[in-house]
């Protein structure tokens, strides 16, 4: 099966922010990968940290997913080659800490179809 992972690009976010990443540094590499892998499939893995309530974190993840899928669309990637995966927020509990490392979008580039 021709579905090998060929690239991972991580975009980080400030707490409470879903519409813009802290840096667009991964964008150049992502553009190049799209140019070189014209038939690639893109997994968008979205997360929020455990700070705030579940509804707010779901909203943030939706915003982050839209940020990533809109960016991919602007770079010429058809929506039918993009799949969004969300973090399971049930892992957050009373004792969970706010972790900046959990505020991200990974764009995972895979060869071929889904």
N, C-alpha and C positions, 0 to 999 in steps of 0.2 A: 504494500500500500504506500502510495506517495504522499505522506502526510507528516513529514519531518519538520520539527521546529527549526527555523532558520534565523530567528532574531527575536530579542526581547527588548522593549523600550519602556523605561519607567518614568512616569511623570508624578511628581510629589505635589501635595496641596497643603496649604495652611489650614489650621483648624477652623471649621465653619465655612470654608470656601469650597465651592464646587465648580465655578465657572472659569477659573484660570489656574494653571499650574504655577508653581513657584519658579520654574525655569522651563524654557522651551529648548534647552540644550539637546535633548534627545531627538528633536525634530529633524535635524539635518541627516542623521543616520536613518531615521524612519523614511524620509523622502527617498534616499538612495536605495534603501531596501525595496520600496514600492517600485521604483524604476527597474530594478534588477529582477524582481519577482512578480511579473505582471499578472500571474494567475494565482497568487498567494491568497490564503484565507487568513482572516485576522480575528483573534480572540481578544476581547477587551475585558480584562479582569479588574473589577472595581472594588474598592474598600473604603471604609470610614473607620475611625478609631471608636472607642467605647464611650467617649465623652458625650454628654447630652442624652436625650431620649431616643428610643428606637425610630420613631417617626421622623425626627430631624435627621438622623443618620441615613435613613432610607432616602430622604429627599436629597441629601448631599451626594449619595451614591448615584442617584438618577442624574443630577447635574453633572457629575464627573463623567458618567457614561455618555451623556449628550456632548460634552466637551470633546471627548475622544472620537465618537462616531462622526460628529460634525467635521473635526479635523481630518479624519480619514476621507470623508466625502469630498472635502475641498482639495485633497491630494489625488482625487480621481479613483478612489476605491468604491466600487458599487456596494450598496447596503446589503445585498444578498451574499456578499463575501465577508460579512462582519457578524460576529456573535458576541453578545455581552453576558458575562458571568458576574454575579454579585456575591460578596462575602456574606456568610451566614452570621447575622447579628445575634443569634441566640448564644453565641460564645461569650457575649458580654454579660457580666454579672455585677453584683453590688461591689465586689472587690476589684473589678477591672480598672486598670490604669489607662490614662490617655497616653497613647504612644504615637509620636509623629511618624514612625515607620509604617503605621497602619493606614495612613492617609495617602492613597496612591491610586493610579491607574497603570496597569501593565498592558502594553499592546504586544501581544505575542503573534509573531508572523510564522505561519506554517505553509509548507509547500502544498499545492493541490487544493482539493476541496475540504469540507468540514470533517 
